[in-house]
């Protein structure tokens, strides 16, 4: 039986429509577009995400994968959810399953602090722009860097902006970056737990195992976040009159 002709996908949907081949990109072209933003993206990872039914590239008559511009944007969204929000693939897939079904799911990983949508593309901010948009002082940013809450850089992204905005609000309650130094130590302890759990998978050096290890790390990080949030909510409930 002949393979179906090359098709492109509607944004956020598995439903396909016919489009000209000139709009479609090879795996190499997709990597050329995205590896600057996502250095760990490889052909193996693309195949892994396809196996997990998160992306649906079209196929040529010869079986080569081809990606439409909406496919690339969907891939960028998946990778951003993984990288910036540590969301497990099953959570990301559930979000896109709802989107594919015509529903309007809540964006996973969105916060009440007004963090811009992860689907809108990562912004890049200079130090002055970061301080201005966060409503912070240069001193507060310096203290955040000293306390290892924000990494020193020439250019900052959305995550640094969200953290600095939170620090502005915390400062109004008398909580300074120096009071949060333990957060970095706690994060490093959690990283140690994750690395220990990954040892059996990390021993295998093939590309598929590396992709599985990266996904397992995000799964564990997500579960640890659930436990941490539950403990905080439980402690807060005891403060209620």
Secondary structure, 3 states (H helix, E strand, C coil): CCCCCCCEECCCCCCEECCCHHHCECHHHHHHHHCCCCCCCCHHHHHHHHHCCCCCCEECCCCCEEECHHHHHHHHHHHHHHHHHCCCHHHHHHHHHHHHCCCCCCCCCCCCCCCCCHHHCCCCEEHHHHHHHHCCCHHHHHHHHHCCCCCCCCEECHHHHHHHHHHHHHHHCCCCHHHHHHHHHHHHHHHHHHHHHHHHHHCCCCHHHHHHHHHHHHHHHHHHHHHHHHHHHHHHHCCCC
